[in-house]
Amino acid sequence: MAVKPEVILGDITTLDVDVIVNAANPRCWVVAE
């Protein structure tokens, strides 16, 4: 899932989890849509 500014502003809580996971596992950027 791409991190978009509007998404961050809309769903900071949900995005926060994805950001932490992506930071811990960069491969998620390739796997996630």
Beta strands, then each sheet from edge to edge (+ up, - down):
end
